[in-house]
């Protein structure tokens, strides 16, 4: 089961984020993703945990999807951005 950081934990560990992005999905998208994650677990005989890794690195597992669909979570995940995450680009 995944451990989600609360906003209070984020503030304590990292400071105030510049922005918080909420990750949501339709019930159909959640169902399709859940089926794939469970298939990973079943094919590996529970040796591997199915999860979705995105370039910004956050994890969504079956428990997150179940809790989201049941209305226990307001979103599938949250992405916090901080001042040091913002990069500048100079054209040469």
Buried (B, 14 or more C-beta within 10 A) or exposed (E): EBEBEEEEEBEEEEEEBEEEEEBEBEEEEBEEBBEEBEEEBEEEEEEEBBBBEEEEEBBBBBBBBEBBBEEEBEBBBBBBEEEEEEEEEEEE
